[in-house]
Amino acid sequence: MLVFKENVKGFVFDSSNDEVTKVFDRVLSAEESTLIMEVVDEDSVLFESEEWINEVFTVESKEDLENDSELSKVLDWKE
């Protein structure tokens, strides 16, 4: 199962480039989340919940995560 790394509370992921473009080390307010989603392009998604990351990303093992240079910046694997 995917979980946020320590000190990661959210991140923006650009699906067109498979790239983490911004990392947040604190929980965002509702206003901040809304503003971020308004200014990022249509290929980018703000992830603030570990539930979402496990539904969206198809990482199935610790090895898969280690081989993904972008997601491994912000996510850990938990058995």
For each residue, the residues with C-beta under 8 A, 3 or more apart:
1: 54 77 78 79
2: 50 53 54 57 59 65 71 75 76 77 78
3: 50 75 76 77 78
4: 8 9 10 50 53 74 75 76
5: 8 73 74 75 76
6:
7: 25
8: 4 5 11 23 24 25 74 75
9: 4 24 25 26 27 28 48
10: 4 23 24 27 28 46 47 48
11: 8 20 22 23 24 46 47 74
12: 20 21 22 36 40 44 45 46 47
13: 19 20 21 44 45 47 70
14: 17 18 19 20 21 41 43 44
15: 18 43 44 45
16: 43
17: 14 43
18: 14 15 70
19: 13 14 70
20: 11 12 13 14 23 70 71 73 74
21: 12 13 14 40 44
22: 11 12 36
23: 8 10 11 20 73 74
24: 8 9 10 11 27 28 48
25: 7 8 9
26: 9
27: 9 10 24 48
28: 9 10 24 32 33 36 48
29: 32 33
30: 33 34
31: 34 35
32: 28 29 35 36
33: 28 29 30 36 37 46 48
34: 30 31 37 38
35: 31 32 38 39
36: 12 22 28 32 33 39 40 46
37: 33 34 40 46
38: 34 35
39: 35 36
40: 12 21 36 37 44 45 46
41: 14 44
42:
43: 14 15 16 17
44: 12 13 14 15 21 40 41
45: 12 13 15 40 56
46: 10 11 12 33 36 37 40
47: 10 11 12 13 52 53 56
48: 9 10 24 27 28 33 52
49: 52 53
50: 2 3 4 53 54
51: 54 55
52: 47 48 49 55 56
53: 2 4 47 49 50 56 57 75
54: 1 2 50 51 57
55: 51 52
56: 45 47 52 53
57: 2 53 54 71 75
58:
59: 2 64 65 68 71 75 77
60: 64
61: 64 65 77
62: 65 66 77
63: 66 67
64: 59 60 61 67 68
65: 2 59 61 62 68 71 72 75 76 77
66: 62 63 72
67: 63 64
68: 59 64 65 71 72
69: 72 73
70: 13 18 19 20 73
71: 2 20 57 59 65 68 74 75
72: 65 66 68 69 75
73: 5 20 23 69 70
74: 4 5 8 11 20 23 71
75: 2 3 4 5 8 53 57 59 65 71 72
76: 2 3 4 5 65
77: 1 2 3 59 61 62 65
78: 1 2 3
79: 1
